[in-house]
Amino acid sequence: MKTDLSKILTISGQSGLFLYISQARSGAIVEALSDKKRSSVGMNSKITSLADISIYTEDEEVKLQQVFLNMKEVLGDADAPSAKSDPAQLKALFEKALPDYDRDRFYVSHMKKVVEWYNCLKKYASLDFEELDAENAAEEGTEE
């Protein structure tokens, strides 16, 4: 099953990733990827879709989905290092997966979040994404 990153959410103040289920009167109904428990999240919560997150590089911003695909290529079937790993180990991973990441704006704290999200998606969802495939198909269709 392909993962749609536009429906995978991170909610400030809560650990883990959530699947968007439905709109609710007071916010949104989400389901935790890890334990499948549903809950309501209020409108005051800061909710961010993983599809909306990008990482700064020297030249541009790279969508998180592309970063995950690069990490998958580097890591193969292995998990990413733990978020509690040595910062040097995290930096080494991102130097392979995203060699031109902006060292001034992409901090170790950001790397920790990205590896947590990567491992969560790998364990509870899929690293096979929908949106990028649809964009590539649209681009191929317009080139003919």
N, C-alpha and C positions, 0 to 999 in steps of 0.2 A: 504494500500500500504506500502510495506517495504521500509525502508530508507537504502541506500547504503552510508555509511560514507566516502567511498573513493571518492565519487563525491560531498560531502559537503565540502566547502572550507571556510577558514578564510583568509582574505587579510589584511595585515598590513596597517594601516592608514585609514581603512574603518570599520564602525561598522556593525554588523550583520553577517549573514552567507549567503553563495552563493552556488548555484548549478552549477556545471561545465556543460556547454552546448557543447562546441566545441573548437577545436584548431583554432586559428586565425594566420594570417601571423605575427602579431606583439605581440602575447601573447595568451590569451584565452578569449573566450566569456563566460560570467557567467550571472546567473539570481539571483537577490536578493530573498531570501526566503520570506521576509516580504511583498514586494510589486510587485514581479514578473517582475520588470524592468530589462531588459537586458543591459549589457554594456561590453565593451572590456577592458581587464586588460592587461597592458603592461608587457613585459618580466622582466622589472626592479622591479616590485612589488614582495614582498615576499608573496607567496601563499602557504598555508599549508592545506593539506587534514586532516580532523578530524580523519581519520583512522590511520594516521601516528603519532598521539599525544598519549603519555603515561604519566602516573603520577608516580612519585617515591614513593615507599613504603620502609619499612625497609629492605626487602629481595630482591625485584625485581622492575620491572616497570610494571604497569598495564595499558593495553590499555584503551583509553578513552571510547570506546564502553562498556567495562565491567563496568567502573565507572558509566556510564549513567544507565546501567541495575541495578546496586546496588542502585543508587539514586531512580530509579523508584520503587524498592522494598520497600525502606524506606518511600518514600513520598506517594505512592499509586497514587491516581488521583490528588493530590494537586500539585500546582506549587512549584518549588524550591524557597527559599527566594530570594528576589531581590538582585542584585549585590550591591545595596546601603544599604543593611541591616548591622546591627551591626556585626563586625568581629567575635564576640563570637558566634553568631547565625550560621554563615557560618562554623566555626570550628566544632560546635556541629553536623551539618549535615554530614560533612565529617568524623567525628569520628564514626558515625553510618554507613555510606555508605562505607567507606574505613578506618577501624579502625587503620590499621598499616601504614597509609600514613606517609611519611618522613617529620617530622615537620621542619627540617632544610632546605629542598629543595623545598617544596610545600608551597608557600606563600599565604597569603590572596588575593593578586592581582591575582594569578592563580585561586583561588577558585571563585573569582568574574567572571572571564571569563567562567569557567566551568558551573556555574549556569546560566549565560546569554545564553550560547549555549544550555543548557538543556531546558530552557524555550522556546527558539526560535524553537528548534526541536519539542517540545511538541505542540507548537501553529501552526506552519506552515508545519510540515512534519509528522513524526511518530517516536515513540520511539521503534518501532518494526523493528529490524535491519536485513539486509540480510546476511552479511558476517559471523557472528557468527553461524547462523543456518547452513550455508554451511560447515563450519569447523567441526561442531558437526556431521553432516551427514557423512562427509568424515572419521572422526575418528571412527564412529560406523561401517562404511563399512569395515575398515581395521582390526577391532578387530574380526570379524567373521571368 
